[in-house]
Amino acid sequence: MADQPTSARAVVIGGGIIGCSTAYHLAKLGWTDTVLIERHKLTSGSTFHAAGLVGQLRTSANITQLLGYSVELYRTLEAETGLSTGWKMNGGLRLACNDERWNEVKRQATTAKSFGLEMHLLSAKEAQDLWPLMTVDDVVGAAFLPTDGQANPSDITMALARGARMAGATIVEDTEVLGVDVVDGVIKAVITEHGRIECERVICCAGQWTRAFATTVGVNVPLVSVEHQYIITAQLDGGVPRDLPTLRDPDRLTYYKEEVGGLVMGGYEPNPVPWAVGGIPKPFTFQLLESDFDHFAPIMELAMGRVPALQTAGVNELINGPESFTPDGNFILGEAPELKNFFVGAGFNAFGIAAGGGAGMALAEWVHKGVAPYDLWVVDIRRFGRSHQDTDWVRTRTLEAYAKHYTMAWPSEEHASGRPSRTSPLYPRLLAAGACFGEKLGWERPNWFADASLGEEPRDAYTYGRQNWFAAVGREHRATREAAAIFDQTSFAKFAMKGPDALAALNWICANNVDKPVGSLTYTQMLDDRGGIQCDLTVGRVGIDEYYVVTGTGFATHDFDWIERNIPAGMNAQLFDITSASSVLSLFGPNARAILSAVTRADISNDAFPFGTMQTIGIAGCPVRALRITYVGELGWELHVPVEYATAVYDTILTAGADHGLVNAGYRAIESLRLEKGYRAWGSDIGPDHTPFESGLGWAVKLKTAIDFKGRASMETQARDGVRKLLAAFTVDPDVVLLGRETIYRDGERVGWLTSGGFGYTIDRSIGYGYVRHPDRVTAAYVLDGTYELEVATERVPAEVSLKPLYDPTMSKIKI
Ligand SMILES: Cc1cc2nc3c(=O)[nH]c(=O)nc-3n(C[C@H](O)[C@H](O)[C@H](O)COP(=O)(O)OP(=O)(O)OC[C@H]3O[C@@H](n4cnc5c(N)ncnc54)[C@H](O)[C@@H]3O)c2cc1C
């Protein structure tokens, strides 16, 4: 192996599949002065003991694309490097053993179609023909993905390492990285047991060691180690065909692959065992944990029911390997918000071999260009926040995610563990009022309110059909449209931007013009250089040199990071996270003005307090920052209240609202209201892969001014040349349940998939949003000229298209 160099442009820490893939892709991008440092030998962490299944289908189009990239790479890697990889494209089977699972599988088949991945639905008999070793008495049906496969994890990693070296990277083994030298927030060098490597960028791919290592430079990586077991059998009587597809049997929590005439069988227990709670022992290389036959027994039992040959098969080994898992079951990629130029690729939840090729590619591009190659929000390190600092909380939630690996992935499913964690001051009141809470970034948020007098209980009962909260959300929806509702939105992320250059900095970062009078509110996107929407938020002008920024709960870390890192060098503007300082009570509905005027002396008439402005008004002795905006399409105010006043303000409003039909309402009503009104949701309808012109938000881009802003050049090009996709609204029969990811057909041709799906109670239609794509150009006329169908769980239903809000506030009886 190479000697340790004294300088490099990038240092990759860790020689598992992720580090090797990242070094490979960096070198291919021209970063030939990349050095990979491995403490012991390549693959000696989790990689050497992986089972090697490579599946592709995920709920996100882009992660499916990323896994598809892995498959493409693994197909050709052996020819490129001359090292065998054990890659076999023998396909993957997934079984469904009850009607709800079959519904899930059918929806997955439609998702696969949406994302361009080949997937076939099979009868139980057809599945058995492909996998003769199994019984299928309880099988309702199966899905088959012909391009899934399996690989030898160590061989693939060695081939990636050789490819990296061939492209110019240096790999150093038997060398531990001891720390990173950071001076005034700037990475200067990596310190190893053999000395110092001056470098600009560090990419930490240290597997389950990543959390502890990253902590030394103040970076939070929420992952913990969990034991994961699989058996390797002796050759089975009659043998196992070499081309046997991989098999996933989620209702029996198990997976299988062929291995030298026998089987590998592993599973996800409902009671996972955390490992190294007090820290990973040293040394720990090429090591396995003690086989835990007792713990594996229930999995074995389930497997023997599916594959009778296992009852008599010899077991060569029960592998017990530790692997890093995360609180939401997805891996962690990207530049750390806490430290510039420190990148992370870790927490692979037992699909690091499947993800390795694509994750290394994406991470290398991220290092190279400073942004992800496409929207990777679901795996972005900035999706985490304050709750994820506490390792015990991370472990609790991660064990829940592990246990749910193969359970039904229900629409709108909430986590149960580690709750309640962050609560609004109104929490006890809302609980008493029948709130059924959901959780986001640790915050308890009311999703809907059960009415005990109707026999409702505040508990979600999940299904792929209409759920138990459907009627309750409908009541809240109608109250918002016809009377008034109050929503606790305390969890909104809130920032203050201050300083003499606050205006100049924000006007550079925002696509809309925020140079407006004090008291103005501006709805704006923040774009990257490609015009992709990195943030979608509201900016209020508090003073000449002060702004108030409000964004979604889940985007607190991400949006703060984006704004802060894009303040131009030399500008005097500081950003503060003030989320915890205030509660937000949103009072929406045609009666909102009548209710508010009963509790404040401020003039809140339309002339004195127009839409798109904010004022400080008094309510119950509290200075309330009232923002006249709406995400539901009705008259209303967001009332931002210092937390210590929240209960007094809430009680006062509730009392005043009694005569005006005021009700408590939750986030599921907000969702249905916003779908009718056509408000876009970042993370689904809009994101880095979409520009304002593509998503119908071109009106919020300040191209008519001479003000320069980030992304302006791309926006000018699109304004001139047009776009290749446009976001449109679709409505279908109210009995059809839309969830998102359904396929869109225009005149019989597949043109995209739904980014959001839900129900509109006022219009009594199911609603979906999605991009209509065409490789040349898409215009409004092109969208509106088509005849549409949506494929829902493999069945096509007719759909109507619209580029306008489906609900117009003028439909409301009372004018706003
Ligand atoms: C039992 C089991 C079965 C699995 N089966 C599958 C499967 O079928 N399909 C699939 O896709 N995935 C599977 N996985 C998951 C897969 O093994 C992992 O996701 C993957 O190997 C993670 O790779 P990595 O590079 O992130 O981590 P690792 O392979 O652990 O690599 C991290 C490396 O960093 C090094 N390191 C740490 N700290 C330092 C330091 N300070 N200085 C230098 N080096 C350092 C370590 O020595 C280690 O080599 C399985 C996992 C287990 C446990």
The ligand as an SDF file (V2000), in Angstrom:
LIG
                    3D

 53 58  0  0  0  0  0  0  0  0999 V2000
  -25.2480   -8.9010    8.8620 C   0  0  0  0  0  0  0  0  0  0  0  0
  -25.3130   -7.8300    7.8070 C   0  0  0  0  0  0  0  0  0  0  0  0
  -25.8380   -8.0970    6.5600 C   0  0  0  0  0  0  0  0  0  0  0  0
  -25.9070   -7.1130    5.5890 C   0  0  0  0  0  0  0  0  0  0  0  0
  -26.4200   -7.4090    4.3530 N   0  0  0  0  0  0  0  0  0  0  0  0
  -26.4940   -6.4460    3.4010 C   0  0  0  0  0  0  0  0  0  0  0  0
  -27.0440   -6.7210    2.1270 C   0  0  0  0  0  0  0  0  0  0  0  0
  -27.4640   -7.8300    1.8440 O   0  0  0  0  0  0  0  0  0  0  0  0
  -27.1130   -5.7270    1.2060 N   0  0  0  0  0  0  0  0  0  0  0  0
  -26.6640   -4.4860    1.4800 C   0  0  0  0  0  0  0  0  0  0  0  0
  -26.7680   -3.6080    0.6300 O   0  0  0  0  0  0  0  0  0  0  0  0
  -26.1020   -4.2000    2.6870 N   0  0  0  0  0  0  0  0  0  0  0  0
  -26.0150   -5.1370    3.6500 C   0  0  0  0  0  0  0  0  0  0  0  0
  -25.4720   -4.8460    4.8650 N   0  0  0  0  0  0  0  0  0  0  0  0
  -25.0290   -3.4960    5.1350 C   0  0  0  0  0  0  0  0  0  0  0  0
  -23.6170   -3.1990    4.6490 C   0  0  0  0  0  0  0  0  0  0  0  0
  -22.7360   -4.1470    5.1610 O   0  0  0  0  0  0  0  0  0  0  0  0
  -23.2250   -1.8150    5.1370 C   0  0  0  0  0  0  0  0  0  0  0  0
  -24.2610   -0.8930    4.9180 O   0  0  0  0  0  0  0  0  0  0  0  0
  -21.9940   -1.3120    4.4380 C   0  0  0  0  0  0  0  0  0  0  0  0
  -20.9760   -2.2620    4.4960 O   0  0  0  0  0  0  0  0  0  0  0  0
  -21.5170   -0.0320    5.0750 C   0  0  0  0  0  0  0  0  0  0  0  0
  -20.3310    0.3660    4.4820 O   0  0  0  0  0  0  0  0  0  0  0  0
  -19.5060    1.5680    5.0740 P   0  0  0  0  0  0  0  0  0  0  0  0
  -18.4100    1.8320    4.1200 O   0  0  0  0  0  0  0  0  0  0  0  0
  -20.4330    2.6800    5.3990 O   0  0  0  0  0  0  0  0  0  0  0  0
  -18.9840    1.0760    6.4960 O   0  0  0  0  0  0  0  0  0  0  0  0
  -17.8160    0.0730    6.8840 P   0  0  0  0  0  0  0  0  0  0  0  0
  -17.7330   -1.0880    5.9730 O   0  0  0  0  0  0  0  0  0  0  0  0
  -17.9720   -0.2310    8.3230 O   0  0  0  0  0  0  0  0  0  0  0  0
  -16.5120    0.9280    6.6360 O   0  0  0  0  0  0  0  0  0  0  0  0
  -16.0950    1.9410    7.5140 C   0  0  0  0  0  0  0  0  0  0  0  0
  -14.5920    1.8720    7.5990 C   0  0  0  0  0  0  0  0  0  0  0  0
  -14.1010    3.0050    8.2940 O   0  0  0  0  0  0  0  0  0  0  0  0
  -12.9430    2.6150    8.9750 C   0  0  0  0  0  0  0  0  0  0  0  0
  -12.6670    3.6130   10.0140 N   0  0  0  0  0  0  0  0  0  0  0  0
  -13.4640    3.9470   11.0500 C   0  0  0  0  0  0  0  0  0  0  0  0
  -12.8740    4.9190   11.7870 N   0  0  0  0  0  0  0  0  0  0  0  0
  -11.7180    5.2080   11.1760 C   0  0  0  0  0  0  0  0  0  0  0  0
  -10.6710    6.1270   11.4780 C   0  0  0  0  0  0  0  0  0  0  0  0
  -10.7210    6.9490   12.5290 N   0  0  0  0  0  0  0  0  0  0  0  0
   -9.5890    6.1710   10.6640 N   0  0  0  0  0  0  0  0  0  0  0  0
   -9.5200    5.3470    9.5800 C   0  0  0  0  0  0  0  0  0  0  0  0
  -10.4840    4.4490    9.2730 N   0  0  0  0  0  0  0  0  0  0  0  0
  -11.5650    4.3890   10.0560 C   0  0  0  0  0  0  0  0  0  0  0  0
  -13.3090    1.2520    9.5350 C   0  0  0  0  0  0  0  0  0  0  0  0
  -12.1540    0.5050    9.8630 O   0  0  0  0  0  0  0  0  0  0  0  0
  -14.1150    0.6600    8.3840 C   0  0  0  0  0  0  0  0  0  0  0  0
  -13.3190   -0.1430    7.5530 O   0  0  0  0  0  0  0  0  0  0  0  0
  -25.4130   -5.8180    5.8650 C   0  0  0  0  0  0  0  0  0  0  0  0
  -24.8930   -5.5440    7.1240 C   0  0  0  0  0  0  0  0  0  0  0  0
  -24.8440   -6.5280    8.0970 C   0  0  0  0  0  0  0  0  0  0  0  0
  -24.2990   -6.2040    9.4380 C   0  0  0  0  0  0  0  0  0  0  0  0
  1  2  1  0
  2  3  1  0
  2 52  2  0
  3  4  2  0
  4  5  1  0
  4 50  1  0
  5  6  2  0
  6  7  1  0
  6 13  1  0
  7  8  2  0
  7  9  1  0
  9 10  1  0
 10 11  2  0
 10 12  1  0
 12 13  2  0
 13 14  1  0
 14 15  1  0
 14 50  1  0
 15 16  1  0
 16 17  1  0
 16 18  1  0
 18 19  1  0
 18 20  1  0
 20 21  1  0
 20 22  1  0
 22 23  1  0
 23 24  1  0
 24 25  2  0
 24 26  1  0
 24 27  1  0
 27 28  1  0
 28 29  2  0
 28 30  1  0
 28 31  1  0
 31 32  1  0
 32 33  1  0
 33 34  1  0
 33 48  1  0
 34 35  1  0
 35 36  1  0
 35 46  1  0
 36 37  1  0
 36 45  1  0
 37 38  2  0
 38 39  1  0
 39 40  1  0
 39 45  2  0
 40 41  1  0
 40 42  2  0
 42 43  1  0
 43 44  2  0
 44 45  1  0
 46 47  1  0
 46 48  1  0
 48 49  1  0
 50 51  2  0
 51 52  1  0
 52 53  1  0
M  END
$$$$
